[in-house]
Amino acid sequence: MSVEALVDDYRPTEDEDFMNARQREYFRRKLNAWKDEILRESRETLDNLQEESTNHPDMADRASSESDRALELRTRDRQRKLIAKIDAALKRIDDGTYGFCEETGEPIGLARLDARPIATLGLEAQEMHERREKVYRDD
């Protein structure tokens, strides 16, 4: 079941008070559903890797299998980091800072939060951050 299917028909709107109880519950459920989906996929991957651990006599098959396994492990590592970000977002919901930009303190747009519920920066602050990152990366 997808993340969207686990979240009820409610959609936060700009007409409501920002981060009211209903919005916080909406985002909590969305984050928890996303985390559950990642954990389920991780378990499936582990099961597949254990089944796939047979030794391939053909060098090409072995190389292909090892390449697939390395890609799968990199994906799982990224998802592990994503789970940490989801947990941090859930903590922000609990402490009342969820939905507010870490740099400006202004509300992060609902559309942005709905698309990226782990966002910690408003759109302008994120763009500024990315520009600074690009400048330093180019040096």
N, C-alpha and C positions, 0 to 999 in steps of 0.2 A: 504494500500500500504506500502511495506516495505521500510526501510531506503535506501537500495541499489537501489530500483527502482526509488527513487526520485533523485538520483545522476546520472548525465549523464554518458556516456561511457568513459569519460576521467579518466585515472588513473595516478597519479603522478609517475614519474620515477626518478631514480638516475642520469639520463643523463641531467636533467634540473638544473637550479639554484635552490638551496634549498629555499623554501617558496617564490617562485615568485608569482605574482598576480594570476595566474591560480591555483596554488596549494592552496593558501589562500582561493580562492573562492570555490574550491572543498571541503576543510575542513569546511568552513562556511556552505555550503549547507548540508553537511553530518551531522554536529552538529544540525542545525536547523531542519532537517528532523527527527532526533532521538528525539529531544525535542518535536516536534509536535506529534510524535507517542506516547511518554510517556504521554503527556497531554490528548490525545484522550483516551488512556487506562484508565487513572485516571477518566475521565468523565464517561466512561462506568462502572467503578467500583462503583462510587458514585450512579449512577442510579440503579445498581444491589443491592447495600446495602440498598437503600431506598425501593426498591420493596421487599427485603428480611426481612424487619424490622417487619414482622408479628410475633406475639407471637405463639410459638409452644406449644401445650398442653402436648406433650410427652417430658419427661425430657431428654431422649437420643437425640431426634431431636433438642431440644433447645441447648444442650451441643455441638452437632456437628455443629450447625449453629453458635454458639458463637465462637467456635474454628476456623471455616472457616473465620469468620469476623475478628478475631484477626490476623490471618495469612495475610489476605488481607490488613489490616491496616498497618502491619509491612512492607509489600511489598511496599505499597504506600509511607511510610516514607522513605524507601531506595531510591525510585524513586524521591522523593522530594529533597533528598540530591544529587542525580545524576543530577537533573536539575540545581542545584546550581553549580555543577562542569562544566556542559555544558555551562552555562552562563559565568563562569570564563574563559573557553577556548575561547569563542567568544570574550570576552574582550581582551584576549591575542592576538587574530588575529588582532583586531583593533589597539592595541598598538605596534604591531610588535614583540612581544616576543613569539608568538605561535610557537611551534615546536622546541624550544630550551630548553635544560635541565636546570632546576632551580638551580641545584648544580654546574654543570660544565660549563654551557653556550654553550656546544657543541650541534649540531643538534641531535634531536631524530630521529631515523631511520624512513623512510617513511612507511615501513611495520608495525612498531610498532604503528605509528600514525593512520594508516588505520585501524588496528585492535582495537586500544584503542585511539580514537581521543581526549580524555580528559587527556591523559598522560602528566605529567609535569616533569618526570625524564627519562633520557636515560636508556637503558637496564642495563648497568653496575651500574649506580647510584641507580636504583631501586633494583637490587639484593643486593647491599651494604646496602641499607635502610632496606630491609627485613631481612638480616642477623643480623643487629644491633637490630632490633625489636625482633627477636627471642631470642637473648642473654638476653635482658632486660626482656622479658616475662618469660624466664626460671628461673630468679633469685627469 
